[in-house]
Amino acid sequence: MRGRLPLQHVAVAVALGVASGLYIYGPLFQPPPAPHGPAAPPPGAAPEKRP
């Protein structure tokens, strides 16, 4: 590859890289889902009271 890369090409490449990174790692910024299964308390259960 000869020559220099124009600023517009570098800007588009950086924008695509950042956007794809946020798309892939987007679930890291979301709150975790509520637990479910046998270990989870029923939805209407009252929280445990501590003495």
C-alpha positions as CSV (number, residue, x, y, z in Angstrom):
1,M,0.0,0.0,0.0
2,R,1.5,3.3,-1.1
3,G,0.7,6.8,-0.2
4,R,-1.0,8.3,2.8
5,L,-4.5,7.6,4.2
6,P,-6.9,10.6,3.9
7,L,-8.3,12.0,7.1
8,Q,-11.8,11.1,6.0
9,H,-10.8,7.4,5.7
10,V,-9.2,7.4,9.1
11,A,-12.2,9.1,10.6
12,V,-14.6,6.5,9.1
13,A,-12.5,3.6,10.2
14,V,-12.3,4.9,13.8
15,A,-16.0,5.6,13.9
16,L,-16.8,2.1,12.6
17,G,-14.4,0.6,15.1
18,V,-15.9,2.4,18.1
19,A,-19.5,1.6,17.0
20,S,-18.7,-2.1,16.5
21,G,-17.0,-2.3,19.8
22,L,-20.0,-0.7,21.6
23,Y,-22.3,-3.1,19.7
24,I,-20.4,-6.2,20.8
25,Y,-19.8,-5.1,24.4
26,G,-23.2,-3.4,24.8
27,P,-24.5,-6.0,27.2
28,L,-21.7,-5.0,29.7
29,F,-23.4,-1.7,30.2
30,Q,-26.9,-3.1,30.9
31,P,-28.1,-4.2,34.4
32,P,-27.9,-7.9,35.0
33,P,-31.1,-9.9,34.4
34,A,-33.2,-10.9,37.3
35,P,-32.3,-14.4,38.7
36,H,-34.7,-17.2,37.9
37,G,-34.7,-20.9,38.6
38,P,-34.9,-23.1,41.7
39,A,-32.6,-20.9,43.8
40,A,-34.5,-17.7,43.2
41,P,-37.3,-16.6,45.6
42,P,-40.8,-16.5,44.2
43,P,-41.7,-13.1,42.7
44,G,-44.1,-12.2,45.6
45,A,-41.8,-13.2,48.4
46,A,-41.0,-10.7,51.1
47,P,-37.4,-9.9,51.8
48,E,-35.8,-11.6,54.8
49,K,-35.8,-9.6,58.0
50,R,-32.6,-9.4,60.0
51,P,-32.7,-9.1,63.8
